[in-house]
Amino acid sequence: MKTIKQLAQEALDVQDACNLSGVIHSWSRAIGELWKHTEGVPRRGTAWVNLHPINQLWADKVASLTNTQTLGHDGVLRAYARVTELAQMEDDHECTRPETAAQHG
């Protein structure tokens, strides 16, 4: 199972991608890994996965590649900041913090 830190780094790394098909396949794998972090943890389910900042960055990349992106959306900026924090963690105990970009925007 990939750590949240690893998934966060992947979400940051994909921001330079240009191949939509590759991004979609990688995103699917990332979502599967994110779901593993819900097992046995109260209040983690569909909404937690859907609204997680890692997923929001993947979604924003897909929107960028399909020319449907809304530039300057505050939720994406907050998601990017949060994912950057996650990628720089010393350990992988992030998940105790429930904040997501969507909850604030």
C-alpha positions in Angstrom: 0.0 0.0 0.0 1.3 3.4 -0.9 1.5 6.0 1.8 -0.4 9.3 1.7 3.0 11.0 1.3 3.7 8.9 -1.8 0.3 9.6 -3.2 0.7 13.3 -2.6 4.0 13.3 -4.4 2.5 11.5 -7.4 -0.3 14.1 -7.5 2.3 16.9 -7.6 4.4 15.1 -10.2 1.5 14.6 -12.6 1.0 18.3 -12.9 3.6 18.4 -15.7 2.0 15.5 -17.7 0.7 15.9 -21.2 -0.8 12.4 -22.0 -4.5 12.3 -20.9 -4.7 8.5 -21.2 -1.6 8.0 -19.0 -3.0 10.5 -16.4 -6.4 8.8 -16.3 -4.8 5.3 -15.8 -2.5 6.6 -13.1 -5.3 8.5 -11.4 -7.4 5.3 -11.3 -4.5 3.5 -9.5 -4.1 6.4 -7.1 -7.8 6.4 -6.2 -7.5 2.7 -5.5 -4.6 3.3 -3.2 -6.4 6.2 -1.5 -9.4 3.9 -0.8 -7.0 1.6 1.2 -6.5 4.4 3.7 -10.3 4.4 4.5 -10.3 0.8 5.8 -11.3 0.6 9.4 -11.2 4.4 9.9 -14.4 6.0 11.0 -15.8 8.8 8.8 -13.7 7.8 5.9 -15.7 6.8 2.9 -16.8 8.1 -0.5 -16.8 11.8 0.4 -13.4 11.5 2.1 -11.9 10.0 -1.1 -13.8 12.2 -3.5 -12.9 15.4 -1.8 -9.4 14.6 -0.8 -6.9 17.2 -2.0 -4.9 14.5 -3.8 -8.0 13.6 -5.9 -8.7 17.3 -6.5 -5.2 17.8 -8.0 -5.7 14.8 -10.3 -9.1 16.2 -11.3 -7.6 19.6 -12.0 -4.9 18.0 -14.2 -7.5 16.2 -16.2 -9.5 19.4 -16.6 -6.3 21.2 -17.8 -5.7 18.5 -20.4 -9.3 18.6 -21.6 -9.4 22.4 -21.7 -12.2 22.5 -19.1 -10.1 24.0 -16.3 -11.3 27.0 -14.3 -8.1 28.9 -13.7 -7.7 30.6 -10.3 -10.2 28.4 -8.4 -9.5 28.8 -4.7 -10.3 25.2 -3.9 -7.6 24.0 -6.3 -5.1 26.4 -4.8 -5.9 25.1 -1.3 -5.7 21.5 -2.5 -2.3 22.2 -4.0 -1.0 23.7 -0.8 -2.3 20.8 1.3 -0.9 18.1 -1.1 2.5 19.9 -0.9 2.3 19.6 2.9 1.4 15.9 2.6 4.3 15.2 0.3 6.8 16.9 2.7 5.6 15.0 5.8 8.3 13.4 8.0 6.0 10.4 8.6 2.7 9.1 7.2 0.3 10.0 10.0 -1.4 12.8 8.0 -4.9 11.2 7.9 -5.8 12.4 11.4 -6.3 15.9 9.8 -9.7 15.8 8.0 -9.3 19.1 6.2 -9.9 19.1 2.4 -10.0 22.0 0.0 -13.6 21.4 -0.7 -14.7 21.9 2.9 -13.4 25.4 2.8 -14.5 26.5 -0.6 
